[in-house]
Amino acid sequence: MVNAFPKKEKLKSRKIIGQLFDVGNTTSKYPVKLFFLKMETFENHQAAFAVPKRNFKSAVTRNRIKRQLREAYRLQKSRLPKKEKDHYALLFLYIGKEKTSYGQLEKAMITLLNKL
């Protein structure tokens, strides 16, 4: 499997992101919380990443954490369910108060994707 994160796998719909917060299920492994919702209309899994401005005022820090989350997801997305009709909308929310190492983010990502 190719470890890529193409445009068609990026979740950009505000409507679906709103549904994730309203009716989506959650699971968490510090410092990441995962919101997920099963979508029959999707052709692939779609993922989004968020870091709250409340916890990190600097855009540079927020962007670095998002890049690390995307990289951890890209390398571990093969752990997602592979059934034909089971595709998910995923939102990874960073809930930590300070920066953590990439290794800790990757361990959290592996745990979350295995729980799914």
N, C-alpha and C positions, 0 to 999 in steps of 0.2 A: 504494500500500500504506500502511496506517495504521501509524504508528510508535508502537505501544503495547506494553506488556509486561503482558498480562493474567494473571490467576491461573492459567489453564490452561496457561500456558507456563513456570511456575515449577516447578523440580524440587525436590520435598520428600521423596521416598521414601528412607528410610535404606538400604533394601535395594538400590536402584538406585545410590545414591551409593557404597555399598560395592563393587558390581560395577565401577563406574568405576575405583576405585583398584586392584581386583584384576585385572581382565581388559581394562580400557579401554585405548585407544591414547592417546598423548600427543604434543603438539607444543608448542613454546614460542617466545616472542619476548619478551625481557626488557622489562618486569618481570612478565609474565603467562605462566602455563603452562596449557594447555588439555588437559583429559581429556575424551575423547569416546568414545561407544559407540553403534553403530547399533541402533535399536530398532524392530522391525516392528510392535509393538503400539501405538506412540504415534500419536496423531492429528496432533500438532504437534511441533516441536522444543521441548525443555524444558531450561532452563538454571538453574544455581546458581552462587553466587559465594562465595569464601572468602578470608579474610585471616587468617594465623596469629597467634595470641595471643603466640607466642614472639617474633615480630619487633616487634609493636606492643602494648605493655602497655595503652595507653589505648583504651578502647572507642570514644571519640569519634573517634580517628584511624582505627580499623578500620572503623567505620561510614561514615566519609567516603569511604574508598577503595572500599568496596563500593558506595556510591551512585554514585561516578564510573564504576566498572566496569559497573554496570547501565545507566547512561545511555549509555555508549559502545556497549554491546551493543544497546540499544533502537534507537539511530540507525543501526547498521550491520547489523542482522540480515537485511536484504534480500539480503545477500551469501551467505546460506546456500543450499545446494542446494534446488531446488524440485520435485524428483520426488515423485510420489504416495506411494510406499512408503518413501522414504528420509527417516526422521526420526531425530534424534539426541538423546541425553542428553548434555548439556554441563556441565562444571564448570570454571569459571575460577578458578585459584588464583594469588593475588598472591605472587610470590616475591622481590620487592625487599626490601631492608633499610631503606630510608627512603622517605618520601613522594615521589612524582613528580608532574609536572604532568599535567593532564587531556589535553593534546595528545599527550604521550608514550603515555598509556594508550590513547587513541583510535587512534594509529598501530599499536600492538601488536595491538589488537582487529581492525583491518582486515586486518593480515597474517595473523592466526590464522584468521579466518573465510574468507579467500581460500584458505588451505592446505587447509581442510576440503573 
